Amino acid sequence: MLGKKIRMLRHQKGWNQEEAANKLAISIPAYSKIETGVTDINLSRLEQIAALFSLSTVELLDLNEIGETRQSIVDLELVNKKLKDRETEIIELQKKLIDLFEQLKEQNQINSQKGKLNL
């Protein structure tokens, strides 16, 4: 998740990976591994990245937590909406089932009365 946050910050600056790598004095593949999470970031590199984006190390890490929390909230809202949609769908199906049951009941009563008349 930290890598995604670093990529987002890079995009906000309008830099490509080469520009960010050059500013950090590392190779493009090394920088790419940071963004993709392939490489663990040590404290000195974390401080260097935070400084690159004019953030403290804590702010950079907090941004990561905030992003995860916001995404979780968005995901939760989406799940809640889907749940409400399903509940509405279930209620509609229940109404249709009751209507069909009532129609069947009426039809059975009519058939029963016809049967009595034929006797």
C-alpha positions as CSV (number, residue, x, y, z in Angstrom):
1,M,0.0,0.0,0.0
2,L,2.9,2.3,0.7
3,G,4.1,1.8,-2.9
4,K,0.7,2.8,-4.2
5,K,0.8,5.9,-2.1
6,I,4.3,6.8,-3.4
7,R,3.1,6.3,-7.0
8,M,0.1,8.5,-6.3
9,L,2.4,11.2,-4.9
10,R,4.6,10.9,-7.9
11,H,1.7,11.3,-10.3
12,Q,0.5,14.4,-8.3
13,K,3.9,15.9,-9.0
14,G,3.6,15.0,-12.7
15,W,6.8,13.0,-12.7
16,N,7.5,9.7,-14.5
17,Q,9.4,6.9,-12.8
18,E,12.7,8.0,-14.4
19,E,12.4,11.5,-12.9
20,A,11.6,10.2,-9.5
21,A,14.4,7.7,-9.6
22,N,16.9,10.4,-10.7
23,K,15.8,12.6,-7.8
24,L,16.4,9.7,-5.4
25,A,19.7,8.8,-7.1
26,I,18.5,5.2,-7.7
27,S,17.9,3.2,-10.8
28,I,14.5,3.1,-12.5
29,P,14.1,-0.6,-11.8
30,A,14.9,0.0,-8.1
31,Y,12.3,2.8,-8.0
32,S,9.8,0.6,-9.8
33,K,10.2,-2.1,-7.2
34,I,9.5,0.4,-4.4
35,E,6.2,1.4,-6.1
36,T,5.1,-2.2,-6.8
37,G,6.0,-3.3,-3.2
38,V,8.6,-5.8,-4.4
39,T,11.3,-4.2,-2.3
40,D,11.1,-3.4,1.4
41,I,11.9,0.2,2.1
42,N,14.5,0.9,4.8
43,L,14.3,3.9,7.1
44,S,16.8,6.0,5.3
45,R,15.1,5.4,1.9
46,L,11.7,6.2,3.5
47,E,13.1,9.4,4.9
48,Q,14.5,10.3,1.4
49,I,11.2,9.5,-0.3
50,A,9.3,11.6,2.3
51,A,11.6,14.5,1.8
52,L,11.2,14.2,-2.0
53,F,7.5,14.9,-1.5
54,S,8.0,17.5,1.2
55,L,6.5,15.2,3.9
56,S,7.8,13.9,7.2
57,T,8.3,10.1,7.4
58,V,5.3,10.0,9.8
59,E,3.1,11.9,7.3
60,L,4.1,9.6,4.5
61,L,3.2,6.6,6.6
62,D,0.0,8.3,7.8
63,L,-1.0,9.0,4.3
64,N,-0.8,5.3,3.7
65,E,-3.1,4.6,6.6
66,I,-5.5,7.3,5.5
67,G,-5.7,6.0,2.0
68,E,-6.4,2.5,3.3
69,T,-9.1,3.8,5.6
70,R,-10.7,5.8,2.8
71,Q,-10.7,2.8,0.5
72,S,-12.2,0.7,3.2
73,I,-15.0,3.2,3.7
74,V,-15.7,3.3,0.0
75,D,-15.7,-0.5,-0.1
76,L,-18.0,-0.6,2.9
77,E,-20.4,1.9,1.3
78,L,-20.5,-0.1,-1.9
79,V,-21.2,-3.3,0.0
80,N,-24.0,-1.6,2.0
81,K,-25.6,-0.3,-1.3
82,K,-25.5,-3.8,-2.8
83,L,-27.0,-5.2,0.4
84,K,-29.9,-2.6,0.3
85,D,-30.5,-3.4,-3.4
86,R,-30.7,-7.1,-2.6
87,E,-33.0,-6.4,0.3
88,T,-35.3,-4.4,-2.0
89,E,-35.2,-7.2,-4.5
90,I,-36.1,-9.8,-1.9
91,I,-39.0,-7.7,-0.7
92,E,-40.3,-7.4,-4.3
93,L,-39.9,-11.2,-4.8
94,Q,-41.8,-11.8,-1.5
95,K,-44.6,-9.6,-2.7
96,K,-44.8,-11.5,-6.0
97,L,-44.9,-14.8,-4.1
98,I,-47.7,-13.6,-1.9
99,D,-49.7,-12.4,-5.0
100,L,-49.2,-15.7,-6.7
101,F,-50.2,-17.6,-3.6
102,E,-53.4,-15.5,-3.3
103,Q,-54.2,-16.1,-7.0
104,L,-53.7,-19.8,-6.5
105,K,-55.9,-19.7,-3.4
106,E,-58.7,-17.9,-5.4
107,Q,-58.4,-20.3,-8.3
108,N,-58.7,-23.3,-5.9
109,Q,-61.8,-21.7,-4.4
110,I,-63.4,-21.2,-7.8
111,N,-62.5,-24.8,-8.8
112,S,-64.0,-26.1,-5.6
113,Q,-67.2,-24.2,-6.1
114,K,-67.4,-25.5,-9.7
115,G,-66.9,-29.0,-8.4
116,K,-69.8,-28.6,-5.9
117,L,-72.1,-27.3,-8.7
118,N,-71.4,-30.3,-10.9
119,L,-72.5,-32.7,-8.1
